[in-house]
């Protein structure tokens, strides 16, 4: 369950993580992909604010 101050994971990122599980990616690969996707999400949000 998400706490009030805990941001939720974007549905596209959740789907990507699920596909990585299906493909058998190890935790390091998942962490790297998650990090890049979160960075991209933040960049897009920042551009939308401008």
Secondary structure, DSSP 8 states (H G I E B T S, - for coil): ---TTS----HHHHHHHHHHHHHT--HHHHHHHHHHHHHHHHHHHHHHH-
